[in-house]
């Protein structure tokens, strides 16, 4: 059987356009504020406790290395890693790479210089490694993904549960966590204290409108990574619209285009960045309909009472 090509003309364009945007940002003197902030934190001798740093502390050596480079060079490397992470994620998780790479979410990740694409790439490495029984590599990839705790930690757990529950992968993650605590005692509590739940800028979660009631969506326990990711997006206390990139690299089909309502930001400002909630909501609803349809097909040969139990089961 022929091996699918890594690149075609469409994917090559989808890779080159975001990379070209990153180069354009540098050429015009615009270096992503998030990236700039974290580099400043690890080089600022007046802030030895990294106040304001909101990623897991085991990733600090990466920022310390990047801080040795000129800011534009480090940003371009960071951007290339984000782009490669999204491309690899779409390849491993069978999503549409072109839709993901040309999405509003991809462009905002580059503009702000956050870590979402790298998290996605690490989750893809984790899933790929678990399929090949490379549990230690999977655990290290999980640690990289969990750098952004609210995204990589729960989705890594989902991939671990769905991928065979290899104990060595979990043990590897725990070793990384313990080592970071030995070097920086108490950092999780410091980070949680800085987060707060009042900020809703750029969030697509239902939590900002209905609070903990959004957690009721978990009563229908999703059984796929698509369902888990969509439910997490809808129910987290804060879920950045840029993190919808993770849902875009999954096989959601043309529903992924809904995420691009974020482009309305140029007209309506920050309020428009709440609108991409329609994307995970549509995926969630489609997942329910698909599940019910499958159960109805299986129920054709079952007694009536068994059919009712099958349909009503979460």
C-alpha positions in Angstrom: 0.0 0.0 0.0 1.4 3.4 -0.9 2.5 5.6 1.9 0.6 9.0 2.0 2.7 11.9 1.0 4.0 14.2 3.7 3.3 17.3 1.6 1.3 18.3 -1.4 1.0 21.8 -2.9 -1.9 22.8 -0.6 -0.1 21.7 2.6 3.2 23.3 1.5 1.3 26.6 1.0 -0.4 26.1 4.4 3.0 25.6 6.0 4.7 28.5 4.2 2.1 31.2 4.8 2.2 31.1 8.6 6.0 30.9 8.5 6.0 33.9 6.1 3.7 35.8 8.6 6.2 35.1 11.4 9.0 36.5 9.2 6.9 39.5 8.4 6.2 40.2 12.1 9.9 40.2 12.7 10.6 42.4 9.7 8.1 45.0 10.8 9.5 45.0 14.4 6.5 43.1 15.9 7.7 40.3 18.2 5.0 38.4 19.9 4.1 39.9 23.4 3.7 36.5 25.1 7.0 35.3 23.9 8.8 38.6 24.7 7.3 38.5 28.2 8.5 35.0 29.0 12.0 35.7 27.7 12.2 38.8 29.7 11.1 36.9 32.9 13.9 34.3 32.6 16.5 37.0 32.0 15.3 39.6 34.5 17.6 39.4 37.6 15.0 41.3 39.6 12.5 38.5 39.3 14.2 35.3 40.5 10.9 33.7 41.3 9.5 34.2 37.8 6.5 36.2 39.0 3.9 36.1 36.2 5.2 33.0 34.6 2.2 30.8 33.9 3.7 27.6 32.4 5.1 24.6 34.2 8.5 25.3 35.6 10.1 22.2 34.0 10.0 24.2 30.7 12.1 27.0 32.0 15.4 25.7 30.6 13.9 26.0 27.1 13.2 29.7 27.6 16.6 30.2 29.2 18.2 28.7 26.1 16.1 30.8 23.8 17.0 33.9 25.8 20.6 33.4 24.7 19.6 34.1 21.1 18.6 37.5 19.6 14.9 38.1 20.2 13.9 37.8 16.5 15.9 34.6 16.0 14.4 33.0 19.0 10.9 34.0 18.1 11.3 32.5 14.6 12.5 29.2 16.0 9.6 29.3 18.5 7.1 30.1 15.7 8.5 27.3 13.4 8.1 24.8 16.3 4.5 25.9 16.8 3.8 25.5 13.0 5.5 22.1 12.9 3.5 21.0 16.0 0.2 21.8 14.3 1.2 20.1 11.1 2.4 17.0 12.9 -0.7 17.0 15.1 -3.0 17.0 12.1 -1.0 14.2 10.5 -1.1 12.0 13.6 -4.7 12.7 14.6 -6.0 12.6 11.0 -7.2 16.2 10.9 -7.2 18.7 8.1 -3.8 20.3 8.2 -4.7 23.0 5.7 -7.7 24.2 7.7 -5.7 24.1 10.9 -2.6 25.9 9.6 -4.6 28.6 7.9 -7.0 29.2 10.7 -7.5 32.4 12.8 -6.2 30.4 15.8 -2.9 29.6 14.1 -2.3 33.2 13.2 -3.1 34.4 16.8 -0.7 31.8 18.2 2.0 33.3 16.0 1.0 36.9 16.8 1.1 36.4 20.5 3.9 33.8 20.5 2.2 31.4 22.9 2.9 27.7 23.2 -0.3 26.0 21.9 1.2 24.6 18.7 4.1 23.1 20.6 1.6 21.5 23.1 -0.3 20.0 20.1 2.9 18.6 18.6 3.9 17.1 21.9 0.5 15.4 22.4 0.8 14.0 18.9 4.3 12.6 19.7 2.7 11.1 22.9 -0.1 9.4 20.9 2.4 8.2 18.2 4.8 6.8 20.8 2.1 5.0 22.8 1.0 3.3 19.6 4.6 2.0 19.2 5.1 1.0 22.9 7.6 3.8 23.5 6.3 4.7 26.9 9.2 6.7 28.1 9.1 9.0 25.0 5.4 9.3 25.5 5.9 10.4 29.1 8.5 13.0 28.1 6.1 14.3 25.4 3.3 14.4 27.9 5.5 16.6 30.1 6.2 19.0 27.3 2.4 19.1 26.5 1.6 19.6 30.2 3.7 22.8 30.2 0.4 24.5 29.5 -1.3 22.7 32.4 -4.9 23.5 31.6 -4.6 22.1 28.1 -1.8 19.5 27.9 -2.4 17.8 31.2 -6.0 16.7 30.8 -5.7 15.9 27.1 -2.5 14.0 27.8 -4.5 12.0 30.4 -7.2 11.3 27.8 -4.6 10.1 25.3 -3.0 7.9 28.0 -6.3 6.4 29.0 -7.3 5.8 25.4 -3.9 4.6 24.4 -3.4 1.7 26.7 -2.5 3.2 30.1 1.2 2.5 29.9 2.5 2.9 33.5 6.0 3.9 32.4 4.6 6.9 30.6 2.8 8.1 33.7 5.9 7.4 35.8 8.1 9.4 33.4 5.8 12.4 33.7 5.8 12.1 37.5 9.6 12.0 37.6 9.7 15.3 35.6 7.2 16.8 38.0 9.1 15.8 41.1 12.4 17.0 39.6 10.8 20.4 38.9 9.5 20.6 42.5 12.9 19.8 43.9 14.4 22.7 41.9 11.5 25.1 42.4 9.5 24.0 45.6 5.9 25.2 45.7 5.7 26.5 42.1 2.3 25.0 41.3 0.7 26.9 44.2 2.4 30.2 43.1 1.1 29.7 39.6 -2.4 28.9 40.7 -2.4 32.0 42.9 -1.5 34.2 39.9 -4.1 32.7 37.5 -7.5 33.7 39.0 -10.8 33.0 37.2 -11.9 36.5 36.5 -10.2 36.9 33.1 -12.5 35.9 30.2 -10.7 37.8 27.4 -10.4 35.4 24.5 -12.2 32.6 26.3 -14.8 30.4 24.5 -15.9 28.4 27.5 -19.5 28.3 28.6 -18.2 28.8 32.1 -18.1 32.6 31.6 -21.8 32.7 31.0 -23.3 29.9 33.2 -20.4 29.0 35.6 -20.2 25.5 37.0 -23.5 24.5 35.3 -21.3 24.0 32.2 -19.9 20.9 33.9 -23.2 19.2 33.4 -22.0 18.5 29.8 -19.7 15.9 31.3 -22.7 13.8 32.3 -22.6 12.5 28.9 -19.1 11.0 29.2 -17.3 11.3 25.8 -15.5 8.3 24.6 -13.3 9.8 21.9 -10.5 12.4 21.9 -12.7 14.6 19.7 -15.6 14.5 22.2 -13.2 15.0 25.2 -11.5 18.0 23.6 -14.8 19.7 22.6 -16.3 19.1 26.1 -13.1 20.5 27.8 -13.3 23.6 25.6 -16.9 24.2 26.6 -16.6 23.5 30.3 -13.2 24.7 31.5 -13.2 27.8 33.7 -11.0 29.4 31.0 -10.3 28.0 27.5 -8.4 30.3 25.1 -9.8 30.5 21.6 -6.3 29.8 20.3 -6.4 26.5 22.1 -9.1 25.4 19.6 -6.2 24.5 17.4 -6.2 21.2 19.3 -9.7 20.5 18.1 -8.8 21.6 14.6 -6.1 18.9 14.2 -8.6 16.3 15.0 -10.9 14.8 12.3 -13.7 17.3 12.6 -14.1 17.9 8.9 -15.5 21.2 7.6 -16.8 22.1 11.0 -13.3 23.4 11.6 -14.1 26.4 9.4 -16.4 27.7 12.2 -13.4 28.6 14.3 -12.6 31.4 11.8 -15.4 33.5 13.1 -12.6 34.8 15.2 -11.6 37.0 12.2 -14.5 39.3 13.3 -12.1 40.5 15.9 -11.0 43.2 13.4 -14.5 44.6 13.6 -15.9 43.8 17.0 -12.7 43.5 19.1 -12.4 41.1 22.1 -16.2 40.3 22.2 -15.8 38.6 18.8 -13.3 36.1 20.3 -16.2 34.6 22.3 -17.9 33.6 19.1 -15.7 30.6 18.2 -17.6 28.8 20.9 -19.9 27.7 18.0 -17.1 25.4 16.9 -16.7 23.1 19.9 -20.5 23.4 20.5 -21.1 22.1 16.9 -18.6 19.3 17.4 -20.3 18.4 20.7 -23.7 18.2 19.2 -22.5 16.3 16.2 -20.8 13.8 18.5 -24.2 13.2 20.3 -26.1 12.8 17.1 -23.5 10.4 15.7 -23.5 8.4 18.9 -27.3 8.1 18.9 -27.3 7.1 15.3 -24.9 4.3 15.9 -26.9 3.1 18.9 -30.1 3.1 16.8 -28.4 1.1 14.1 -27.2 -1.4 16.6 -30.7 -1.5 18.2 -32.5 -2.8 15.1 -32.1 -6.4 16.3 -32.5 -5.8 20.0 -35.6 -6.0 22.3 -37.5 -2.8 23.0 -36.3 -2.5 26.7 -32.7 -3.0 25.6 -33.1 -0.3 22.9 -34.3 2.2 25.5 -31.4 1.4 27.8 -28.9 1.8 25.0 -30.2 5.1 23.9 -30.5 6.6 27.4 -27.1 5.4 28.5 -24.5 8.3 28.8 
